[in-house]
Amino acid sequence: MTCIDYFYKLLARREYSAYELSQKAREKGFEQSEIAEAIQELQSKDYQSDTRFVESMITSYYGKYGKAVIKRKCREKGIDADLFEQVWQSQTESEESEETGQLDDLKAKVMRKYKIDSFLSIEPKTKAKLWNYLQYRGFNPYEVLAQWQREEGEEIGG
């Protein structure tokens, strides 16, 4: 089996970054020059695209995790930070309206999980747990909590 045939087999199942493909090929014992040539050919035919790979990562993790976690997962797959930022901007601009819906879903989940009635009066112990929960998932807890508190204040005041 040639290197390019191996890559076709892999890419038939799911998207891979160029870095992942080269790692897998090295593990199989292919020469670095053959690997680079095969990846170049795949990219010229648009069978492999790091941009498309990042888009699929963002799509699959968006809502479950925040930007920081998704960025770290992409870095682990060999994706350049600049490419990630570029794709993130284009993806999230088109999903601005969806983002509020996903934050509302997260808000509902958090309210059920921690039995929160109002974000304006959270017990310190619960707030610490909530902070860790949001942070672990890559959200900025300060921004998310501030937004939820603003929304709640508007509902009461409005």
Residue, then its C-alpha position, 0 to 999 in steps of 0.5 A: m500500500t502506498c502512502i497516498d492509498y493509506f491517506y485515502k483510506l483514512l480520509a474516507r472515514r473522517e477529516y484529518s489535519a495534515y499533521e495527523l496524517s503525517q504522524k500516522a504515516r510515520e508510524k506506518g513507516f513511510e518516508q518523510s518525502e513520500i508523506a509530504e508529496a502525498i499530502q501536497e497532492l491531497q491538498s491540491k485535489d482538496y481532499q484534505s484541508d486544515t481549514r475544513f478540519v477546523e470548521s468541523m471541529i468547531t461545529s462538533y464542539y461548539g455549544k458543548y465547549g468554549k473557544a479555549v477548549i476547542k482551540r486547545k483540541c485543534r492545537e493538539k491536532g497540529i493546527d496553527a493558532d492563526l488559522f484557528e482564529q481566522v476560521w473561528q471568526s468566520q464561523t461565529e459571525s454566521e452563528e451569532s444568533e445561534e450562540t444566544g440560543q446555545l447559551d440559553d440551553l447552557k443556562a437552563k442546564v446549569m439552573r437545573k444542575y445547581k438548582i439556581d433560581s436567580f443568578l443575582s443571588i447565588e450562594p458562594k459555594t454554588k457560585a464556585k462550583l458553577w465557575n469551575y463547571l463553566q471554566y472546565r468547558g472552556f467558557n469565560p465564567y466571568e463573561v457568561l455569569a455577567q451576561w446572565q445576571r444582566e439578562e435577569g436584571e432586565e427581566i426584573g426591571g423590564 
